[in-house]
Amino acid sequence: MNTEDQDVATLSRDQLVAEVRKLRAGIRQHRDASGHDLCWHQPALWSLLPERTDPLPAGDDVAAATVVEQFWALMATNDFGAVGAVLAEDYVLEWPQSGERIRGRANFAAMNAAYPAAGRWAFDVHRIVGGDGQAVSDVTVTDGVRRDRSIAFFSIAYGKILRQVEFWPEPYPAPPERRQFVEPLQ
């Protein structure tokens, strides 16, 4: 036991219950406070509470999609540092296919700036769907030479992207045995 907590051993049951209630109230107040940016997102802290709910506040359907629209608009400027305006301080991007994780705005900006490209990146946003603090985008990305499709899943709170998981599927030729059932996408 820490020296700061030695008094706990001398407290009565009623005093301990009162202390627990006071601590829980303080944790809830801290977690739910507005104006603290994302400090409520502290799993080690909120997991001490008996309620087992997702600590992320419910988002607005329009707001989640709007934040992702802003993200892609900022990406189109090719000023990757500016994209940080919609990224949370503890932003995380994951690429499951390559097993990589990028933490933080600075790493995100530096990685995108250093990525080998034949020219400026351009982004064709096909669709964004958002709801309850979550959004998904379907985007084609090109540098003028290569052209890739990205499906990205976003977790959003307070107008900031907390987490992004991107999938970069490789195109493949349609099998001939399906030809009679399908039409080509153009």
Residue frames as qw, qx, qy, qz and C-alpha x, y, z in Angstrom:
[[0.000, 0.890, 0.456, 0.000, 0.00, 0.00, 0.00],
 [0.355, 0.578, -0.037, 0.734, 1.24, 3.47, -0.89],
 [0.289, -0.184, -0.517, 0.785, 2.07, 5.74, 2.03],
 [0.244, -0.099, -0.096, -0.960, -0.62, 8.16, 0.77],
 [0.656, -0.224, -0.486, -0.532, -3.24, 5.41, 1.23],
 [0.307, 0.047, -0.844, 0.438, -2.34, 4.20, 4.72],
 [0.332, -0.021, 0.380, -0.863, -5.36, 6.00, 6.20],
 [0.662, -0.012, -0.488, -0.569, -7.66, 3.59, 4.29],
 [0.520, -0.041, -0.832, 0.189, -6.84, 0.81, 6.78],
 [0.074, -0.131, -0.622, 0.769, -8.20, 2.96, 9.61],
 [0.408, -0.045, -0.169, -0.896, -11.55, 3.84, 7.95],
 [0.517, 0.131, 0.727, -0.431, -14.81, 2.23, 9.04],
 [0.360, 0.336, 0.817, 0.300, -17.05, 0.41, 6.55],
 [0.183, 0.871, 0.434, -0.143, -19.35, 3.45, 6.30],
 [0.114, -0.819, 0.260, 0.499, -16.38, 5.74, 5.72],
 [0.352, -0.176, 0.772, 0.500, -15.02, 3.40, 3.00],
 [0.328, 0.593, 0.722, 0.140, -18.42, 3.33, 1.27],
 [0.067, 0.934, 0.160, -0.312, -18.54, 7.13, 1.38],
 [0.239, -0.621, 0.512, 0.544, -15.02, 7.33, -0.12],
 [0.385, 0.136, 0.822, 0.396, -15.92, 4.89, -2.92],
 [0.255, 0.790, 0.556, -0.023, -19.04, 6.91, -3.76],
 [0.060, -0.897, 0.096, 0.426, -17.04, 10.12, -3.78],
 [0.318, -0.389, 0.680, 0.533, -14.37, 8.60, -6.06],
 [0.373, 0.394, 0.794, 0.275, -16.98, 7.19, -8.46],
 [0.166, 0.904, 0.345, -0.188, -18.72, 10.56, -8.65],
 [0.160, -0.781, 0.339, 0.499, -15.39, 12.23, -9.39],
 [0.375, -0.097, 0.791, 0.474, -14.55, 9.71, -12.12],
 [0.321, 0.637, 0.691, 0.120, -17.99, 10.15, -13.74],
 [0.049, 0.933, 0.117, -0.335, -17.73, 13.93, -13.57],
 [0.242, -0.596, 0.545, 0.537, -14.27, 13.84, -15.16],
 [0.394, 0.133, 0.836, 0.359, -15.34, 11.32, -17.83],
 [0.231, 0.699, 0.664, 0.133, -18.48, 13.24, -18.80],
 [0.140, -0.738, -0.082, 0.655, -17.14, 16.79, -18.51],
 [0.575, 0.734, 0.245, 0.265, -17.31, 18.97, -21.57],
 [0.075, 0.966, -0.212, 0.127, -14.47, 21.28, -22.47],
 [0.584, -0.586, 0.550, 0.114, -11.81, 18.71, -21.55],
 [0.398, 0.508, -0.652, -0.398, -11.27, 17.58, -25.15],
 [0.817, 0.045, -0.527, -0.227, -10.75, 13.83, -24.90],
 [0.010, -0.439, 0.760, -0.479, -9.57, 13.38, -21.32],
 [0.778, -0.117, 0.305, -0.536, -12.70, 11.32, -20.57],
 [0.899, 0.296, -0.295, -0.130, -11.24, 8.59, -22.79],
 [0.000, -0.572, 0.763, -0.301, -9.19, 6.92, -20.07],
 [0.789, -0.113, -0.540, -0.269, -10.16, 3.22, -19.93],
 [0.484, 0.023, -0.714, 0.505, -8.08, 2.61, -16.81],
 [0.129, -0.047, 0.387, -0.912, -10.11, 5.27, -15.03],
 [0.635, -0.034, -0.085, -0.767, -13.64, 4.59, -16.25],
 [0.672, 0.015, -0.731, -0.119, -13.21, 0.81, -15.91],
 [0.126, 0.053, -0.747, 0.650, -13.22, 1.36, -12.13],
 [0.501, -0.010, 0.144, -0.854, -16.92, 2.17, -12.37],
 [0.493, 0.086, 0.840, -0.210, -19.53, -0.58, -11.97],
 [0.660, 0.615, 0.202, -0.381, -21.42, 0.41, -15.14],
 [0.535, -0.149, 0.669, 0.494, -20.08, -1.35, -18.20],
 [0.501, 0.802, 0.295, -0.135, -20.97, 1.01, -20.99],
 [0.652, 0.390, 0.154, 0.632, -18.96, 2.27, -23.89],
 [0.324, -0.607, -0.205, 0.696, -17.27, 5.43, -22.63],
 [0.185, 0.068, 0.412, 0.890, -17.39, 7.07, -26.03],
 [0.326, 0.422, 0.377, -0.757, -20.24, 9.56, -26.08],
 [0.530, 0.520, 0.659, 0.116, -22.92, 8.91, -28.66],
 [0.191, -0.218, 0.306, 0.907, -22.30, 11.02, -31.70],
 [0.493, 0.581, 0.194, -0.618, -24.57, 12.80, -34.10],
 [0.770, 0.339, 0.508, 0.186, -25.21, 11.00, -37.42],
 [0.430, 0.885, 0.062, 0.166, -24.57, 14.16, -39.41],
 [0.239, -0.893, 0.380, 0.032, -21.55, 15.18, -37.36],
 [0.736, -0.268, 0.577, 0.231, -19.71, 11.86, -37.86],
 [0.682, 0.505, 0.419, 0.321, -20.12, 12.01, -41.65],
 [0.154, 0.981, -0.005, 0.115, -19.25, 15.72, -41.66],
 [0.465, -0.740, 0.454, 0.172, -15.98, 15.12, -39.81],
 [0.725, 0.000, 0.597, 0.343, -15.02, 12.44, -42.34],
 [0.485, 0.794, 0.282, 0.235, -15.92, 14.80, -45.21],
 [0.115, -0.967, 0.227, 0.009, -13.63, 17.40, -43.61],
 [0.687, -0.421, 0.533, 0.258, -10.90, 14.76, -43.25],
 [0.698, 0.310, 0.515, 0.389, -10.95, 13.91, -46.97],
 [0.260, 0.942, 0.125, 0.173, -11.17, 17.60, -47.97],
 [0.330, -0.863, 0.369, 0.101, -8.07, 18.31, -45.86],
 [0.748, -0.147, 0.563, 0.318, -6.29, 15.27, -47.31],
 [0.607, 0.654, 0.366, 0.265, -6.96, 16.67, -50.80],
 [0.013, 0.988, -0.151, -0.022, -4.91, 19.78, -49.94],
 [0.838, 0.263, -0.310, 0.365, -1.85, 17.50, -49.54],
 [0.031, -0.609, 0.461, -0.644, -1.03, 19.53, -46.40],
 [0.689, -0.217, -0.692, -0.001, -1.03, 16.51, -44.12],
 [0.239, -0.043, -0.556, 0.795, -0.20, 18.58, -41.05],
 [0.356, -0.111, -0.019, -0.928, -3.47, 20.47, -41.59],
 [0.639, -0.212, -0.667, -0.317, -5.38, 17.18, -41.36],
 [0.343, -0.069, -0.728, 0.590, -4.51, 17.23, -37.65],
 [0.286, -0.147, 0.119, -0.939, -7.37, 19.73, -37.20],
 [0.787, -0.140, -0.181, -0.574, -9.85, 16.82, -37.30],
 [0.735, 0.057, -0.653, 0.171, -7.66, 14.23, -35.54],
 [0.673, -0.730, -0.070, -0.093, -7.80, 13.65, -31.79],
 [0.131, -0.823, 0.544, -0.100, -4.61, 14.16, -29.83],
 [0.475, -0.319, 0.819, -0.037, -4.35, 10.39, -29.27],
 [0.747, 0.459, -0.148, -0.458, -5.48, 9.49, -32.83],
 [0.499, -0.269, 0.808, 0.160, -4.70, 5.96, -34.03],
 [0.680, 0.469, -0.297, -0.479, -4.71, 4.66, -37.62],
 [0.618, -0.228, 0.752, 0.022, -4.55, 0.91, -38.23],
 [0.577, 0.453, -0.503, -0.457, -3.82, -0.98, -41.44],
 [0.833, -0.206, 0.465, -0.220, -4.79, -4.61, -40.66],
 [0.895, 0.445, -0.035, 0.001, -3.55, -5.92, -44.02],
 [0.538, 0.596, -0.436, 0.407, 0.05, -4.86, -43.38],
 [0.732, -0.428, -0.439, 0.297, -0.16, -5.15, -39.57],
 [0.365, 0.210, -0.169, 0.891, 0.77, -1.48, -38.99],
 [0.258, -0.833, -0.472, 0.131, -0.45, 1.13, -36.50],
 [0.311, 0.429, -0.049, 0.847, 0.28, 4.86, -36.67],
 [0.376, -0.682, -0.531, 0.334, -0.15, 6.79, -33.40],
 [0.236, -0.656, -0.132, 0.705, -0.65, 10.53, -33.19],
 [0.409, 0.878, 0.152, -0.195, -1.15, 13.48, -35.52],
 [0.056, -0.805, 0.504, 0.308, 2.56, 14.08, -36.04],
 [0.432, -0.180, 0.851, 0.236, 3.28, 10.50, -37.14],
 [0.547, 0.595, 0.585, -0.061, 0.23, 10.56, -39.43],
 [0.285, 0.928, -0.059, -0.233, 1.39, 13.79, -41.12],
 [0.182, -0.676, 0.659, 0.276, 5.04, 12.68, -41.41],
 [0.548, 0.043, 0.823, 0.141, 4.14, 9.26, -42.81],
 [0.533, 0.718, 0.444, -0.055, 1.85, 10.76, -45.47],
 [0.140, 0.928, -0.239, -0.248, 4.39, 13.45, -46.40],
 [0.245, -0.562, 0.756, 0.227, 7.15, 10.84, -46.76],
 [0.757, 0.243, 0.602, -0.077, 5.04, 8.33, -48.69],
 [0.259, -0.206, 0.611, 0.719, 6.52, 7.85, -52.19],
 [0.475, 0.676, 0.485, -0.286, 4.21, 9.44, -54.76],
 [0.521, 0.272, 0.472, 0.657, 4.51, 10.25, -58.45],
 [0.003, 0.459, 0.208, 0.864, 2.56, 13.49, -57.96],
 [0.338, -0.203, 0.365, -0.843, -0.03, 15.21, -55.78],
 [0.062, 0.227, 0.961, -0.148, -2.51, 12.89, -54.14],
 [0.430, -0.107, -0.226, -0.868, -6.12, 13.20, -55.31],
 [0.168, 0.122, 0.900, -0.383, -9.11, 11.69, -53.53],
 [0.432, -0.163, -0.504, -0.730, -12.40, 10.68, -55.15],
 [0.291, -0.005, 0.746, -0.599, -14.91, 10.19, -52.34],
 [0.279, -0.180, -0.813, -0.478, -17.52, 7.69, -53.53],
 [0.585, -0.575, -0.443, -0.361, -19.54, 7.45, -50.33],
 [0.093, 0.235, -0.659, 0.709, -19.54, 8.37, -46.65],
 [0.610, -0.510, -0.508, -0.331, -22.02, 6.87, -44.21],
 [0.174, 0.280, -0.606, 0.724, -22.08, 7.99, -40.57],
 [0.623, -0.547, -0.304, -0.469, -23.99, 7.42, -37.39],
 [0.784, -0.614, -0.066, -0.062, -23.64, 7.32, -33.62],
 [0.376, -0.805, 0.430, 0.158, -20.02, 8.46, -33.51],
 [0.632, -0.114, 0.681, 0.353, -18.99, 6.11, -36.32],
 [0.527, 0.711, -0.104, -0.453, -18.49, 6.62, -40.05],
 [0.735, 0.008, 0.582, 0.348, -17.31, 4.64, -43.06],
 [0.313, 0.761, -0.213, -0.526, -15.85, 6.03, -46.27],
 [0.804, 0.246, 0.463, 0.281, -15.23, 4.52, -49.69],
 [0.075, 0.909, -0.194, -0.361, -12.53, 6.53, -51.48],
 [0.855, 0.362, 0.095, 0.360, -10.30, 6.15, -54.52],
 [0.344, -0.833, 0.229, 0.369, -6.81, 7.57, -54.03],
 [0.804, 0.451, 0.153, 0.356, -4.41, 8.38, -56.86],
 [0.374, -0.669, 0.194, 0.612, -1.07, 10.12, -57.35],
 [0.431, 0.707, -0.266, -0.493, -1.58, 10.20, -61.12],
 [0.311, 0.408, -0.840, -0.179, 0.18, 6.88, -61.65],
 [0.171, -0.127, -0.963, 0.163, -1.20, 4.43, -59.14],
 [0.516, -0.294, -0.138, -0.793, -4.88, 4.23, -58.26],
 [0.241, -0.058, -0.922, 0.297, -6.09, 2.48, -55.10],
 [0.518, -0.551, -0.369, -0.541, -9.40, 2.06, -53.32],
 [0.142, 0.147, -0.721, 0.662, -9.67, 2.57, -49.55],
 [0.561, -0.586, -0.480, -0.334, -12.48, 1.50, -47.26],
 [0.235, 0.259, -0.551, 0.758, -12.01, 3.29, -43.93],
 [0.516, -0.638, -0.567, -0.072, -13.86, 2.97, -40.62],
 [0.140, 0.465, -0.283, 0.827, -13.78, 5.96, -38.28],
 [0.440, -0.614, -0.601, 0.262, -14.58, 6.41, -34.57],
 [0.141, 0.501, 0.048, 0.853, -15.43, 10.05, -33.84],
 [0.385, -0.703, -0.539, 0.261, -16.20, 12.08, -30.72],
 [0.200, -0.823, -0.115, 0.519, -16.44, 15.83, -30.13],
 [0.463, 0.867, -0.065, -0.174, -15.69, 16.54, -33.79],
 [0.024, -0.704, 0.700, 0.116, -12.37, 14.63, -33.78],
 [0.877, 0.189, -0.419, -0.141, -11.35, 11.31, -35.28],
 [0.625, -0.606, 0.468, -0.149, -10.16, 9.01, -32.50],
 [0.550, -0.206, 0.787, 0.187, -9.48, 5.89, -34.50],
 [0.627, 0.553, -0.248, -0.490, -9.35, 4.96, -38.15],
 [0.637, -0.135, 0.744, 0.150, -9.05, 1.46, -39.62],
 [0.470, 0.623, -0.295, -0.551, -8.28, 1.37, -43.35],
 [0.760, 0.069, 0.631, 0.140, -8.48, -1.50, -45.79],
 [0.219, 0.650, -0.437, -0.582, -6.78, -1.26, -49.19],
 [0.829, 0.166, 0.531, -0.062, -8.23, -4.07, -51.29],
 [0.180, -0.354, 0.667, 0.631, -6.31, -5.10, -54.39],
 [0.695, 0.401, -0.064, -0.594, -8.28, -5.18, -57.66],
 [0.407, -0.158, 0.879, 0.192, -8.47, -8.50, -59.48],
 [0.312, 0.100, -0.608, -0.723, -9.84, -9.64, -62.84],
 [0.748, 0.010, 0.261, -0.610, -13.37, -11.00, -62.87],
 [0.415, -0.123, 0.894, 0.116, -13.47, -14.78, -63.30],
 [0.258, 0.098, -0.621, -0.733, -14.84, -15.80, -66.71],
 [0.175, -0.296, -0.939, -0.031, -17.36, -18.24, -65.18],
 [0.020, 0.576, 0.549, -0.605, -19.35, -15.27, -63.78],
 [0.069, -0.096, 0.388, 0.914, -19.51, -13.39, -67.09],
 [0.193, -0.403, -0.745, -0.496, -23.11, -14.44, -67.85],
 [0.376, -0.674, -0.613, 0.169, -24.35, -13.10, -64.48],
 [0.355, -0.658, -0.130, 0.651, -22.53, -9.76, -64.18],
 [0.438, 0.839, 0.137, 0.293, -21.80, -6.52, -65.98],
 [0.622, 0.079, -0.214, 0.749, -18.51, -4.63, -65.74],
 [0.231, -0.863, -0.244, 0.376, -18.19, -1.55, -63.52],
 [0.547, 0.496, 0.148, 0.658, -16.92, 1.47, -65.40]]
